[in-house]
Amino acid sequence: MRIVFMGTPEFSVPCLQALLDRGYPVTGVFTRADKPKGRGYKLTPPPVKELALKAGLPVFQPQTLKSGESLEALKSCAPDLIVVVAYSRMLPKAVLELPKFGCINVHASLLPKYRGAGPIQWSIINGEQETGVTTMYMAEGMDTGDMLEKAVTPIGGDETADGLQSRLAEMGADLLVKTLEKLESGALTREKQDDSLATYAPMLSKDLSELDFAKDAQTVHNLIRGLSSWPAAQTRYQGKRLKIYQSRLAPGSGEPGVILDPKRFVVACGSGAVELLSVQGEGGKRMAAADFLRGRPAQAGEKLGV
């Protein structure tokens, strides 16, 4: 069974690696364009491209899949199946109908909940207790195809989007292999999604970043966890921007935004309090909150967000 793989970020890498480890013939890899990164804006290939080149696989980086050129490139790979993992592009009908066995997607949620680009982050922001991975046949809609296999996992109370993403990526690779084994044996079954139960997980934006300490501590903590990879939750400390990457719930109460314990960076919320654990000051590097406070000490009663 000849496979074309489509994916871009780090989340996609374990799935491609699993295909290679099990000897599936991957005849081509489609991924997004290289992007400038870092202070020098050096053009950097996406993680999937790096693995594909290391494995000696043909790599394609079309700007769109709707062009005749892209379709011809795809046809040249003669896929029996297309596997899609966080490719971040909608597949047109011509692509969906090309391979004999269709297009199978690995999606990081328990569909039909959290269709869309940000399922991992939104599951944490919304305070979900569990999540998982779903494989599905792709259709023309946004994550609307028939479901195939699922794997479920609890979300840790202090788990960040970064940590959860790493776990789900490995789970997704295992589930993909299980799905392909069932496809090959004829044991794979399809289950239609109940659209009435669907929820949407839109792409994240910087507009979500500003913390509102008037909200309860759990809500504040969830936002910090959910935005840990990007764009990071933010507030103001001593008049300058402060990014917050990690936190935990803490005992205490007081006026929202007020620092209750300056040595441990405990901040009062509308109900309860959070302790900030990993932060980045304006123009600085990410570091443990304790190290940050040594350079910019806080005073009890000082207020964040102003």
JOTATA-V378827 format. One record per backbone hydrogen bond with DSSP energy under -1.0 kcal/mol. NH is the residue of the N-H (numbers start at 1). CO is the residue of the C=O. If there is no record, write none. Layout:
nh = (NH | NH)
co = (CO | CO)
This chain:
nh = (3 | 4 | 5 | 6 | 7 | 12 | 16 | 17 | 18 | 19 | 20 | 21 | 22 | 23 | 24 | 26 | 27 | 29 | 30 | 31 | 35 | 37 | 41 | 42 | 44 | 48 | 50 | 51 | 52 | 53 | 54 | 55 | 56 | 57 | 60 | 71 | 72 | 73 | 74 | 75 | 76 | 77 | 78 | 80 | 81 | 82 | 83 | 84 | 85 | 96 | 97 | 98 | 101 | 102 | 104 | 105 | 106 | 107 | 109 | 111 | 113 | 115 | 118 | 122 | 123 | 124 | 125 | 126 | 127 | 128 | 131 | 133 | 134 | 135 | 136 | 137 | 138 | 143 | 147 | 148 | 151 | 153 | 155 | 159 | 161 | 164 | 165 | 166 | 167 | 168 | 169 | 170 | 171 | 172 | 173 | 174 | 175 | 176 | 177 | 178 | 179 | 180 | 181 | 182 | 183 | 184 | 185 | 187 | 188 | 191 | 195 | 197 | 198 | 199 | 201 | 208 | 209 | 211 | 215 | 217 | 220 | 221 | 222 | 223 | 224 | 225 | 226 | 227 | 228 | 232 | 234 | 235 | 237 | 240 | 242 | 243 | 244 | 245 | 246 | 248 | 250 | 257 | 258 | 259 | 260 | 261 | 266 | 267 | 268 | 269 | 270 | 270 | 274 | 275 | 276 | 277 | 278 | 279 | 280 | 282 | 284 | 287 | 289 | 292 | 293 | 294 | 296 | 301 | 302 | 304 | 305)
co = (25 | 81 | 28 | 83 | 30 | 9 | 12 | 13 | 14 | 15 | 16 | 17 | 18 | 20 | 19 | 24 | 3 | 58 | 5 | 60 | 44 | 42 | 38 | 37 | 35 | 8 | 46 | 47 | 48 | 49 | 50 | 51 | 53 | 52 | 29 | 67 | 68 | 69 | 70 | 71 | 72 | 74 | 75 | 2 | 2 | 102 | 4 | 104 | 6 | 92 | 93 | 95 | 80 | 99 | 82 | 136 | 84 | 134 | 107 | 109 | 110 | 199 | 201 | 118 | 119 | 120 | 121 | 122 | 124 | 123 | 153 | 151 | 107 | 149 | 105 | 146 | 103 | 141 | 191 | 135 | 133 | 131 | 129 | 156 | 225 | 160 | 161 | 162 | 163 | 164 | 165 | 166 | 167 | 168 | 169 | 170 | 171 | 172 | 173 | 174 | 175 | 176 | 177 | 178 | 179 | 180 | 181 | 182 | 182 | 147 | 193 | 194 | 195 | 112 | 115 | 205 | 206 | 234 | 212 | 271 | 216 | 217 | 218 | 219 | 220 | 221 | 222 | 223 | 225 | 227 | 209 | 242 | 240 | 237 | 235 | 280 | 233 | 278 | 278 | 275 | 273 | 268 | 255 | 302 | 266 | 266 | 261 | 274 | 258 | 272 | 213 | 215 | 267 | 248 | 265 | 246 | 246 | 287 | 243 | 241 | 281 | 279 | 277 | 288 | 289 | 290 | 292 | 259 | 299 | 257 | 236)
